[in-house]
Amino acid sequence: MGEAAVAGPAASGSFRFVACVADDVTRETVSRAVAQLGWPNAKVRAGGIDAARRSIDITSPPRLVLVDLAEAADPVNGIAELAQLCGPGTRFLTIGAVNDVSLYRQLMALGVADYLVKPVSSDVLCDALTAALRVEESAPGAKQPARIFAFIGARGGVGTTTLAISIAWLLAHEFKLRTALIDLDLHFGNLALSLDLEPGRGLRDALEHPERTDSLLLASAMVSEGDKLPILAAEEPLEEMLNFDGTAATPILRALSQDYDCLVIDLPRTLDSVGRQIIALADHTIIVSDLSLTALRDTMRIVDLSRALEGRAKPIIVANQVGASHRGEVGQPEFERGINGSLDLVVPFDVKAAIAVAHSGKALPAAASGSKAAAELRRLAARLSGREEVKARNGLLARLKR
């Protein structure tokens, strides 16, 4: 392939494109368009909806899918099922042999970027493919998909749930973003318990029957911290085995994306197929660690997993409770040499803040607003919200105007 002609997500190594086209002529046209755009990781294959379903890795779905509907008996339902399989992070472009306005409208109602009628030129395809990536940004008043922030601990007891709650609370209360908290550890999760709440009912049902999932079902399953932070959690009996399909979380994310700006997800360290898909879909995976050798080893293992799943962004590594000598810390410089880079955030161990959180059942920034730990967490929340970048730009502009 030649040099990349498109900036943005498509120019990054994590961008993935899959095309399934029935006829040889159009398939060759798609291949020329992909070569012209210089897209890496592109796959152009023979077939239609069924071929696309077989081609897509549900643990790491593509960002953009082109599907030929020419041979589909029920193209609308076929695309709807394919979209549910891929999840909210995948855009669709369709192509077919019939100029059918009714079909076009039904596909647009599903969120499909465009429907092209054969024959098409490589130039038309290039325009349509690049436009498909900009549909949500360019559409006036269009709802942006919720940003997904996945928190996972490099080992147990490092305060992952405390940090997930704190960031969600800051995003909701201080940055005024509609935020939902999700605890995917249905056996041992303590997200709701940490906020002195009783978990709702319905998360397990949504994961076991994703075809029934909608925003109304999820709303009824949520409990709330105050009036701004709904929580989706469960406490299932330990004697019951839980085994969900790898795509089970995607309808939940899609439904919640309609109502929220940010989804903060507390992942269990078991890393089942659902957890792996969340890491692949997340806008940011935040690895919470202490400075122990055990956490150092497993931090790098999670980083490697994210790379293997072609996660959207390099994981953010947070050292939490730093300064708690009983944890056997190895020292920040040694830890950073081990991870081949700098820590993104260092949250100091704060006894008073920890006691305040334990006694109040509140998020750390609410219980100990003036603590050093809360100040560091605000930095991370600003980064995730995008406000940090805006503030930096404004500061530079202000200095240039002086």
N, C-alpha and C positions, 0 to 999 in steps of 0.2 A: 504493500500500500504506500501511497505518497504521503506528503506532509499533511498533518491535520489542518482542515480548512475551517473548523468550527471551534470557537473557544468555549469555555464553560465546562459543564459536566461531561460533555461528550469527548473533551480533550483529555480527560483524566483516565488513568489506567483502570479505575473501578467501573467505568461506564461499560454496560453490556447491551448488545443489540442482537435480537434474534428475528429472522425473517423466514417464513414458511410460505412458499409460492408454488402454485400447482404447475404452471407451464414453463417450458424451457426459455422462451423468449423473455418473459417478464423477470424470470429468475436471473437471467444474464444482465438485464437492465438494473436490477437491484444491486447486483455485484458491482457493476460499474459505478453506481451512485455511492455505494459504501467506500469504494476505492477512492473516488473523487473527494469524499469527505475526510478520508484518512482515519476512519474509526477503528481502533483496536478492539480485539475480543468480539468481532462481528461474526455471526453465524448465519449463512444463507442456505436454506435447505428446501427440498422438494416437499410438497404437500400443502395442507390447509390447517384447519383448527385441530384435527386429531394429531397431526404431525407436531404442531406447536405444543400441544399438551405433553407429548412424549419428549420434546426437546428441552423443555424448561426445567431447570434445577430449582425445585421449590424451596430449598434451603438458601438459595442465593439467586432470586429471580432477576431477570434483566430490567434495565431502566426503560427500554423501548422495544416493542414487539410489533412487527408488520405481519399481518395475517391475510392470506388469500381466502375469500369467501365464495369463490366461483363454484366450488363443488360441495358447499355446505347445505345440508337439508334444512337446518334451522339456524341460520347465521346469528340471529340476535341472541337466542339462548346460549348458543355455543360461545359467543364472545363474553356473555355475562358470566358463565361458568369459568372461563379462562381468566377473566379479571379477578374473580374471587380466589382462584388458585394462586395467582401471582401476588396479590396484595395491593395496598394503596400506593406503593412506590413505583408501579409500572404504568407507563403510558402505552396506548394502543393506536395504531394506524391500520386501516383496513383497505383492501383492494378487491375489486370484483369485476364481473363481465356485464352486469346489468345496471343500466342507468335508472335507478328506482328511488324516487324522492321519499317514499314511505320508509324504505329500508334506511336511507340516509338519516332521516329524523329519529328513527328508533335507535340507531347506533350513536348519534349525538347525545341522546337522552341518557345513554349508558356512560357517557364521558369519553367516548372514542374521539381522538383528535381530528380524524378526517376519513372520508371514504372516497377512494380514487377509482375511476372506471378505466379499464383496459381499452386500448393500449396506452401506456404512459412512457414518457421519455425519461432519461436519467436526470435531466435538469429539473423536470417537474417533481420527480421523486426526491431529489436533493432538497428542494424547497419545502416539500411536505414533511420530510423527516426532521429537518432542523426546526420547522415551525411546531412540530409535535412536542418538542422539548420546551417550547416557550409558551405553550397554550395557556397554562395556568398563570404565568407571569404577565402575559399581554392582555388577557381577557379583562375588561373593565369590571371591577367589583367582584371578580372571581374569588372564591374561597380557596386560600392556599392550604395544601395538605398539612396536617398537624406535624410538627417536628417531634421526632421520637428520640428520647434520651434513655439509653439502657445503662443501668448501674449493675455492676457485678463485683463481688469481692474476690481479691486474689487468694484470700483464705478467710475462714470464719472468724468472727469477732473483731473485725477491723472497722466496724461502724458504717457498713454500706447502707443499711436501711436508714440510719440517722442522716446520712448525707443525701440520700434520695428524697427523704421527707423535707429536709431543709431547702434543697434546691427547688422542689415543687412549691413549697410555701413561698419562697422568695419570688419565683416566677409569677405566682398568682396574686400575692399581696403587694409586693413592692414594684414589680414590673408590669402589673396589670394585664397579664396574659391569661387567657382561659386555659387552665391546666388541670389535668386529671392524673391521679396516681394509681398505678396498677402493681399488685403484688402477685407474681406468677409462681411463688412457692406455696402451693395449696395445702401442704402438710405442715410446714414449720415456719411459714411467713409470719412476721410480727409487725408488719407495717401498721395495720389497724390497731393492734394492741399498744404500740408505742404512742399512739395518739388517744389512748383510752377509749377506743371505739369497738363495737361489736361488728365483726365482718358481716357483710350482707350475704344474700343468697342469690345465686345465678351465674357466677363466674364459671363454675364447673360445667354447668349445663351449656353455657355458651361455647366452651371448648370441646365438649363432647358432641354437640349438635351445631356446628358452625352454620349450617344452612338455615337455621332459625334465627340467627343473630341479627338484631337491628338496634337502633339507638334507644328505642323505648324499652326493650328488654334490659339493656345495659343500665339505663337510668334507674330502673327499678331495683337493680342489683347493687347499686352504689350507696355508700354511706358518706357523710360529709363532715369535714373539719371546718366548723364555721359555715359560712355561706359561699366560700370561694374555692374550696378544694375538695372535690368529690373523689372517693377512693373505691377502687374495685379490688376486693380481696376475698379470701375464703379461708376456712379452717376445716379441712376434710378429715374424717376419721383415719387414723394411722393404719388400721387393719384393712383398709380398702386400697387396692392398687390403682394408680392413675396412669393412663397411657394414652396420650393424645396424638392425633395426626400432626405431622410437621406443619401443615398449613392452617391448623386450627385457630391460630391467633390472628390471621390476616383479616377475617371478617370483623373481628373486634376492633382492630386498628382502623379499618375502613369506616366503620360506623362511628367510632369516637372522633375520627378526623373531621366529621361533619360539624361537630359541636365544640371542639377544643382547638386551641392554638398549639399546645404542647402536651405530649404524653410522656410522663416519667415512669419508667418501668424498673422495678426491683426484681432482678433475675436470680434464681437459685443457682448454686454452683454445680448442680448436677448436669447442667448443660444438655438437656434432652433436645429433641428435634425442634421443639417450639422455641427454646432458648436460642438455638443456633440461627433460626430464621430471624428472630428479633435482632440479633447482632448483625446479620446481613442487611436488614432493612433500616436499622437505626441511623439517624443523622449523626449521632455521636454515641460511642460506647465509652462509658466512664469506668475505668478499672480502679477500685479503691484498695489500697494496700497499706501495710505498715512497712517499716524498714528492716524486717527480718529476712533471713536468707530464704526461708520457705516462701514468703510472699514474693521475693525477688524472682525466684524460679518460676512461680505460677503466673506472675505478671507477664513474663515473657512468653509463656505458653499461651495465654489468652491473646496477647498481641499477635502471635503466629496464627492462632485460629482465626482471628478477625481478618488477617491478610489472606488466609486460605479461602475464607468465605467471601472475599472481595467486598469487605465492608465499605460503606460510603466514605468514611473518613478515618484517618489514623486515630486510634484510641487515645483518650485523654487519661493520663495516669496521675492519680491523686494519692499522695502520702497523707494518711490520716492519723490522728492521735500521736503525732511526733513529739518525742520527749518523755514518753511513758517508759521509763528505764526497765520495767519488768518485762518488756516485750523483746529484749535481746536485740536492740537495734544495732545495725552494722555501720551506721554513719551515712549521711546523705551523699557525700562524694563517692563512696564505695558503691552505694546503691545505684547511683546514676551511671557509674562506669558499667555496672552490670546490665542496665537496660539500654546502654549505648545512646544516652541522651539525657536531657534535663527533665526533672519532674515538672508537670504542668502546674501543680498546686501543692503546697505544703500546709496542712492544717495542724496547728499545734495542739498538744494535749492540754485540756483546760478542765481541771477538776471541778471548779465552781459551775462552769457551764454544763458539765455532765450531770452534776447533782440537780441543777435547776431543771434540766430536761426530764430526768427520771421522776422528779416530784410533781412536775406540772402537767405531764402528758402533752406537751406542746413541741412544736418544731424548735430546733436550737436557736434560730434567729429571732423567734418570738419569745423564748424563755430567757435568753441571754443575749439580747440585742447588741450590747456594747462590747462583747467579748472579742478577743483576737480571732477565735475560731469563726465567729459569725462574719467578721470582716473578710476573711479569706473566702468563705462560702459565697459572699456577695460578689466577689470577683469572678468566681466560676459561673454564677447565675447570669452575670452581665455578659460573659463570653457566650454562653449558650443562647441567650436571648437576642444577641446581635447588638446590644446596646453599647458594649465595650468598643466595638469597631466604629460605631457612629460617634461616640464621644471622642475617640482618637482623631477621627477626620475633622470634627468640629474644632478640636483644639489646634490642629495644624492650620486650618483655615483662619482661625482667629489670630494666630501668630503671624501669618503671612499678610494679614490686613493691617497690622500695626505699622 
